[in-house]
């Protein structure tokens, strides 16, 4: 891949490799990504991509071992813990996943992102009760922070967790937050699931809150 580019600085070379491997992973070419990674000397900046390639190929046990060795070397960093959570979720190992989630929360007890990550992962592993309890806890901790609310809504919508999204929107209403951005994300989640009527009904809910006429796109939805 980098033949003829011997004059590159180490940082430039590392960046180009990361971009190439990321592109391969995005195209679901995990085997090709691992081939490149296997031809390179060990480099921690590429460790996450190695784990993602292994997971993409269904080599969960190999990803578990690699992460365990990496954690022994560098400790329980947020990057490693997040990858362990995902790996154990894909392995169906709820107890191990919960242990890594707790360690992640302890790294930043006031960080809403760690708690939001736990809600999403519990939903993805099929622990509906655990995800709902974690959502309720999230509102107790961060309910006064409107921006924290949106940081949770987007990943829930991305995984199509419409039941959690509805619970989330009800909580927003209870606490007096603007529901329109979350409703827009809910509509997008319904569209991803092919639920056209539910998406249209959700848009009507937004229009009722805004008092806008048919055909107008919901405005003011900056989620960043």
C-alpha positions as CSV (number, residue, x, y, z in Angstrom):
1,X,0.0,0.0,0.0
2,X,2.8,2.4,0.9
3,X,5.3,1.3,-1.7
4,X,7.2,4.2,-3.2
5,X,6.4,6.4,-0.1
6,X,9.6,5.8,1.8
7,X,10.0,9.5,2.4
8,X,7.0,9.8,4.6
9,X,7.3,10.9,8.2
10,X,6.3,8.3,10.8
11,X,3.2,10.3,11.7
12,X,2.2,10.7,8.1
13,X,2.7,7.0,7.4
14,X,0.6,6.0,10.5
15,X,-2.2,8.4,9.4
16,X,-2.3,7.0,5.9
17,X,-2.4,3.4,7.2
18,X,-5.2,4.3,9.6
19,X,-7.2,5.9,6.7
20,X,-6.7,2.9,4.4
21,X,-7.7,0.4,7.1
22,X,-10.7,2.4,8.1
23,X,-11.8,2.5,4.5
24,X,-11.5,-1.3,4.2
25,X,-13.5,-1.8,7.4
26,X,-16.2,0.6,6.1
27,X,-16.4,-1.6,3.0
28,X,-16.7,-4.7,5.2
29,X,-13.3,-6.0,4.0
30,X,-12.0,-7.1,7.4
31,X,-9.8,-9.8,5.9
32,X,-8.0,-7.3,3.8
33,X,-7.6,-5.0,6.8
34,X,-6.1,-7.8,8.9
35,X,-3.7,-8.6,6.1
36,X,-2.3,-5.1,6.1
37,X,-2.2,-5.1,9.9
38,X,-0.4,-8.4,9.9
39,X,2.3,-7.1,7.7
40,X,3.1,-4.2,10.1
41,X,5.1,-4.0,13.3
42,X,3.0,-3.7,16.5
43,X,1.8,-0.2,16.8
44,X,-0.7,0.8,19.5
45,X,-2.4,3.4,17.3
46,X,-3.7,0.6,15.1
47,X,-4.9,-1.6,17.9
48,X,-8.5,-0.5,17.8
49,X,-8.7,-1.2,14.1
50,X,-7.3,-4.7,14.7
51,X,-10.0,-5.4,17.2
52,X,-12.7,-4.0,14.8
53,X,-11.4,-6.2,12.0
54,X,-11.5,-9.3,14.2
55,X,-15.1,-8.5,15.3
56,X,-16.1,-7.9,11.7
57,X,-14.9,-11.4,10.8
58,X,-16.7,-12.9,13.8
59,X,-13.4,-13.8,15.5
60,X,-14.7,-12.6,18.9
61,X,-12.5,-14.9,21.0
62,X,-9.4,-13.5,19.2
63,X,-10.6,-10.0,19.9
64,X,-11.1,-10.8,23.6
65,X,-7.6,-12.2,23.9
66,X,-6.0,-9.2,22.1
67,X,-7.9,-6.8,24.3
68,X,-6.9,-8.7,27.5
69,X,-3.2,-8.4,26.5
70,X,-3.6,-4.8,25.5
71,X,-5.2,-4.0,28.8
72,X,-2.4,-5.7,30.7
73,X,0.1,-3.5,28.9
74,X,-1.7,-0.1,29.0
75,X,-4.3,-0.5,31.7
76,X,-8.1,0.0,31.6
77,X,-8.2,3.1,29.4
78,X,-11.6,4.4,28.1
79,X,-10.7,3.2,24.6
80,X,-9.9,-0.3,25.7
81,X,-12.9,-0.6,28.0
82,X,-15.3,0.5,25.3
83,X,-13.9,-2.1,23.0
84,X,-14.2,-4.7,25.7
85,X,-17.8,-3.8,26.3
86,X,-18.6,-4.2,22.6
87,X,-16.6,-7.4,22.3
88,X,-18.3,-9.0,25.3
89,X,-21.7,-7.8,24.1
90,X,-21.1,-9.6,20.7
91,X,-20.0,-12.7,22.7
92,X,-23.2,-12.5,24.7
93,X,-21.2,-12.2,28.0
94,X,-23.4,-9.9,30.0
95,X,-21.5,-10.2,33.3
96,X,-18.2,-9.3,31.7
97,X,-19.8,-6.5,29.7
98,X,-21.3,-5.0,32.9
99,X,-17.9,-5.2,34.7
100,X,-16.3,-3.2,31.8
101,X,-19.2,-0.7,31.8
102,X,-18.7,-0.1,35.6
103,X,-15.0,0.4,35.1
104,X,-15.8,2.9,32.3
105,X,-18.2,4.8,34.5
106,X,-15.6,5.0,37.3
107,X,-13.2,6.7,34.9
108,X,-15.6,9.6,34.5
109,X,-18.4,9.4,37.0
110,X,-19.8,12.8,35.9
111,X,-19.5,12.0,32.2
112,X,-23.0,11.4,30.6
113,X,-21.3,9.7,27.6
114,X,-20.2,6.6,29.7
115,X,-23.8,6.2,31.0
116,X,-25.3,6.7,27.6
117,X,-23.0,4.0,26.2
118,X,-24.2,1.6,28.8
119,X,-27.8,2.1,27.9
120,X,-27.1,1.5,24.2
121,X,-25.1,-1.6,24.8
122,X,-27.7,-3.1,27.1
123,X,-30.3,-2.5,24.5
124,X,-28.2,-4.2,21.8
125,X,-27.5,-7.3,23.9
126,X,-31.3,-7.6,24.5
127,X,-31.4,-6.6,28.1
128,X,-34.5,-4.4,27.8
129,X,-35.1,-4.2,31.6
130,X,-31.5,-3.2,32.2
131,X,-31.6,-0.6,29.5
132,X,-34.8,0.9,30.9
133,X,-33.4,1.0,34.4
134,X,-30.2,2.6,33.1
135,X,-32.2,5.2,31.2
136,X,-34.1,6.1,34.4
137,X,-30.8,6.4,36.2
138,X,-29.5,8.6,33.4
139,X,-32.3,11.1,33.9
140,X,-31.8,11.2,37.6
141,X,-28.2,12.0,37.1
142,X,-28.2,14.3,34.1
143,X,-31.9,15.3,33.5
144,X,-31.2,19.0,34.1
145,X,-28.7,19.1,31.2
146,X,-30.5,19.5,27.9
147,X,-27.4,18.8,25.8
148,X,-26.8,15.5,27.7
149,X,-30.2,14.4,26.6
150,X,-29.4,14.8,22.9
151,X,-26.1,12.9,23.3
152,X,-28.2,9.9,24.3
153,X,-31.0,10.3,21.8
154,X,-28.9,9.9,18.7
155,X,-27.3,6.5,19.4
156,X,-30.6,5.1,20.6
157,X,-32.1,6.2,17.2
158,X,-29.2,4.7,15.3
159,X,-29.8,1.3,16.7
160,X,-33.5,1.6,16.1
161,X,-34.5,1.3,19.8
162,X,-37.9,2.9,19.3
163,X,-39.3,1.7,22.6
164,X,-36.5,3.3,24.6
165,X,-36.8,6.4,22.4
166,X,-40.5,6.7,23.4
167,X,-39.6,6.3,27.1
168,X,-36.8,8.9,26.6
169,X,-39.3,11.3,25.0
170,X,-41.8,10.8,27.8
171,X,-39.0,11.6,30.3
172,X,-38.1,14.8,28.3
173,X,-41.8,15.9,28.6
174,X,-41.8,15.2,32.4
175,X,-38.8,17.5,32.8
176,X,-39.9,20.2,30.5
177,X,-37.2,19.7,27.8
178,X,-37.9,20.3,24.1
179,X,-39.0,17.0,22.6
180,X,-38.7,18.1,18.9
181,X,-35.1,17.1,18.2
182,X,-35.7,13.7,19.9
183,X,-38.9,13.2,17.9
184,X,-37.1,13.9,14.7
185,X,-34.5,11.2,15.6
186,X,-37.4,8.8,16.4
187,X,-38.9,9.4,13.0
188,X,-35.5,8.6,11.4
189,X,-35.3,5.4,13.5
190,X,-38.8,4.3,12.3
191,X,-37.6,5.0,8.7
192,X,-34.6,2.8,9.2
193,X,-36.9,0.0,10.3
194,X,-39.2,0.5,7.3
195,X,-42.0,1.8,9.6
196,X,-43.3,4.5,7.3
197,X,-46.6,5.1,8.9
198,X,-45.0,5.4,12.4
199,X,-42.4,7.8,10.9
200,X,-45.2,9.9,9.4
201,X,-47.1,9.9,12.7
202,X,-44.0,11.1,14.5
203,X,-43.6,14.0,12.1
204,X,-47.2,15.0,12.9
205,X,-46.2,15.0,16.6
206,X,-43.4,17.4,15.8
207,X,-45.6,19.6,13.7
208,X,-48.2,19.8,16.5
209,X,-45.5,21.0,18.9
210,X,-44.2,23.5,16.4
211,X,-47.5,24.5,14.9
212,X,-46.0,24.2,11.4
213,X,-47.9,23.5,8.2
214,X,-47.8,20.4,6.1
215,X,-44.8,20.2,3.8
216,X,-42.5,22.2,6.0
217,X,-39.4,20.4,7.3
218,X,-39.0,20.6,11.1
219,X,-36.5,23.4,11.7
220,X,-34.2,24.3,14.6
221,X,-33.0,20.7,14.8
222,X,-29.3,21.3,15.3
223,X,-28.2,18.3,17.3
224,X,-24.5,19.1,17.6
